[in-house]
Amino acid sequence: MKLAAVDIGSNAIRFQISSVLDNGTQVLFKKMEYIRFPLRLGHDVFTGGKITKTSANRFIKLMMTYKYLLDLYEADDFMFCATSAMRESENGKELVKRVKKEVGVTIHIINGQKEAELINKAIFSYLSLDKTYLHIDVGGGSSEFNIYHKGKKTSSQSFKIGSVRVLEKNDSPEIWKKMELWLHENVVQSLGEIISVGTGGNISKIYELAGLERGEHLPLSMIKKIREKVSKLNMNQRIYQLQMNPDRADVIVPASNIYIRAMEWAGSKNMIVPEVGLKDGIIFHLFEKNAKRTNVKFVNTQDQGQGKKTLKVS
């Protein structure tokens, strides 16, 4: 079985297709193709309220390209999901209709809660049943928060604070205050030590810059040090010295500020950074739907660097 996901974010649009091998007791996901295209819809939406004609035309070409890849790989099932930028754009629904007509695929504009639910499918196996976690997913236009206590999600909330939105100065002190109050109200001392779980391209890059071995905790103090280091570099230095893509180099500091504030407000000192995101959650959702099985979970494996993830049946 081959499953594909398209994550239409505010900062970039990702395509992934994985083959699924299922012997009844173990499931192996092998990444066949992954593409991240830097089409920043959030710039249009958060500054002008809608997607420009130029961006819309480029978007159609990209969707057509991804559709060709689906056909060439002979995907058994796929799902296109759009998040913050598309759902806030004045012409987002109009563009979705155009894609349906010209490309022949359906784009699902999902809300923050659905986005968090899909991501959670991919991160759940990284969580121990006897600990408390704050999941922080920072996207281009919004940030999703989930609190897990002893294997159960106890709270969830989405805020209009994201890396591109902050970069474009489209955030507000009121939203930051709401996020702080929510964390203070939901992360209470009775839950014990809070371990953060960070997802998103920016925290993955920060983890890489930290030089840690996969699986090691990323301390809050180290995130702060890396933020300070990066903030002192200009764009060219970030691109050439730290090997960042241009569309990562300008948003990594705003994104790091979101992670740092959230961890400080939650009283969390350490973070784990699993290499998963919305695209992985979508593929997991498609597996559940097609295999009609929900009693599986991701299992960490040593070969993830080669694009593999395994599941085991519980």
N, C-alpha and C positions, 0 to 999 in steps of 0.2 A: 504494500500500500504506500502511495506517495501523497503527502499532504503539504499544502503550501499556505503561507500567511503573508499578507501585506499590511504593514503598520504605517498608516498615513499620519505622521506626527506633525508638530508645528515647526520643527527644526530640520527634519529629514524624513525620507520615505523609505522604508525597509521592505525587502522581499526575501523570503526564505522558503526553501522547499526541502523537505526531509523524507527519506525513505523509512518505513516502519517495518521492523521484523518482529513478529510475535509468535512465540512457540507455546503460548498458553500459560507459562510460568514466569517468563521474562520478556520484556519488550525493549527493543533497541531502536533508538532514533539516530539515524546517520544523516548529517547535513550534506545535501547534494549541491546546494547553491545558496549563496548569501550576497545580497547587493544592498548597499546603503547609498542612496542618491540624495545629495544636499539641496533639495528644493524646499526653501524656507517659506512655507505658507504663512507662518506666524508673523513674519515681517509685514506682509500685506494686511493681515487681519487686525493685528494689534496696533497698527498705526493708521490704517485707513478704513477699517471696518469690513472690508471685503477682499476677495481674491482678485487681483488685477487680470486683465485680458491676457497679458503676456504670460503670467504664471499659469493661468488656466490652460492656455494652449500647450505649454510645456508639460503640464500635468496630464493632459490627454495623451500626449506622446509617450510619457512614462508609463501610464496605465496600459497603453497598447503594447509597449515593450514587455511589460510584466505578463500580459495576457499571452503573448507569443511564447514566452518562456514556459508558462503553464502548459500550453499545447505541446511544445517540444519535449518537455519532461513527462508529458502524459499524466499530469496530476489527477489523482482519483477524487480529491476534494480540495477546496480552497476557500479562504475567507478574506475579504478586504475590510479593514476596520479603520475609521477615521476618528481622530480625537479632538482635542481642544480647538485648534484653529478652524477646522472644518465646521464644527458644531456652532461656533460663534460667528462665522462669516455670514454676511447678509445674503450672499449668493451661493452658499455652500450646498443647499439642497438643489439649486438649479444646476450646479456643476455635477452633482451626483446623477441627476437625470440625464445630463449630456453624456456622461461616461456610460450609462446604461444603454443609451441609444447608439453611440458611436463605437464603443468598445465591446459591449455585450456582457459586462460584469456588474454586479450589484455591490455598491459600497455601503457598509453599515456605519452610520454615524452613531457612535456609542457615547454614553455619558460617563462621568468620572467613576461612578459606582461600578458600572459594567467593566470599565477599563481595569479597575483594581481587582475585580473578581477574576478576570482572565490572567492577570499577572500573578495573582496568588496561586493559581493552579500550578505554575512553574516553580514557585519558591517554596512551597509547603514542605517538601522533603528536606529542605535545609534546616528546618526548625526542630529543636528537641521538644518533646512533650512535657518536660518538667521546667521549662524556662519561659520568660516573658520577652516578647520582641515588639519593636516598633518598626514596621516596614515603611520606608520612605522612597517613593518613586517620583523623581523629578523629571518632568518632561519639558518641552519648550513652552507650553502655554499653561500647564497646570501641574500641581503636585498632589499625589494621592497618598493617604496615610491609613495604615491598618495596624491595629494592636492585637497581638496574639498572646493568650495566657493559657499555658498548659494544653497546647494543641488546638485551642478554639479561638476564633476571631471574636473579640469582645467589642470593638469599636472600629468605625471606618468613616473617613471624610475626605472630600476633595476640595482643594482651594485653587483659586485663579492666581496662582503664583508659579511661574515657570521661568526657565533660563532666558528664553527669547523675550518673554513678556517683561522681565526685569531689565534686560538689556535695552529694550525699547522704551523703558520708563512708563510702562502701561500698568504697573502694579500700584497699589495704594497702601498707605499706612494702616487703613482700616482692615484690609485683608490680612496683613501681617499680624495685627492685633488679634483678629479672630483665630488665626492659626495658633498663636501663642496661648490664648485662653482655652482653646480646644485641647491642646496638649496638656496644659496644667490640670484641666478637669478630668481627662481620661487616663493620664499616666499618673497613677497614685502610688504612694509608698507601699501599700499593701501588696502590690504586684511583685515587689522585690526588684532585683537588678534588671535593668532594661538593656537589652542588646539590640542595636539597630541593624536593620537589613536594608542595604542600599541597592537600588536598581536604577538603571539609566546610563546612557553613554558617558556622561560626565564623571560619574563616580567610578565607572570602570576605568576611565583614563587616569583618574587620581590614584586608584589602586595600582595601576601599572607604574605610575611615577613613583609610588612608594617603594617599589622593588620587593614586595612581599611574595612569599611562596603562596601558591593557590591554597586557600583554606585558612590562612592566617587571619586573625582579626586586624582590622584597620582602626587604630586609635584615633579618637577625636583630635588629640594633640597633633597627630601627624597630618590630618586633613588640613588643620590650620596652618601648619608649616608649609605644606605644598601650596595652599592658597596664597600665602605671602610670597613665596618664591615666584609663582606664576604671575602674580599681580605686578611684580617689579619688572617683568619682561614686556617688551612691545610685541606687536603682532608677528613681525618677521622672526623675532627671537623664539616666540612660542612655536612657530611653524617649523623653523629649521633646527633649533636646538632641542626642542622637546618632541618634534615630529608629530605635531598636531595638524589635522585638517583645518583650513581656514574657518569653517563653520563650527568647529569645536573650540578653536583658539579664542574666539570672542565671547563665548558663553560659559566657559568653564568656571570663571570666577563668580559670576552671578549664581550659577548652579551650586557651587561650593558653599556660598553664603546661606543658601536654603538648607542644605544638609547640616551645616554647622549650627544654625539657629535652632533647627528642629531638635537636634541632639542635645543642645544646651538646655532648651526648655523642657525636654523630657528627662533630663538628668542622666543621659546615656553617654558612656565613655568609650564604647567600642562598637565597631560595625563589622558585619560580614557582608561580602560583596559577591553574590552568586552571578555567574555570567548568563543571566536569563532576563527576558523582558516580555513585552506584550506579544511579540511574534511567537515566542515559545509557548505562551499561554494559549494563543489561538490554535496552534498546532495540537497542543494537548487536548483542547476542547474538541477539535475535529476528530481526534483519535477516540475520545470517549463516545462521540456521536456515532461514528462509523463502526466501532467495535462493540458498542452498546455495553461498555464496561466502565464502571466508576471506581472500582476497588484497586486502583493502581496509583503509584506515586513515583516521582523522579527519585533516582538513586545516584548519588555522587560517584563518579568513576574517574580513574586516572587518565583516561583517554579523551576527556572533554576537550583538551587542546586540539585534538584532531577532528573535532566537530561531532563527537558522539555523546549521546545521553542515553541512559538506560532507565527503564522502569521495572519495578517488580510487582507482582500480583500479591496482595496481602490477603 
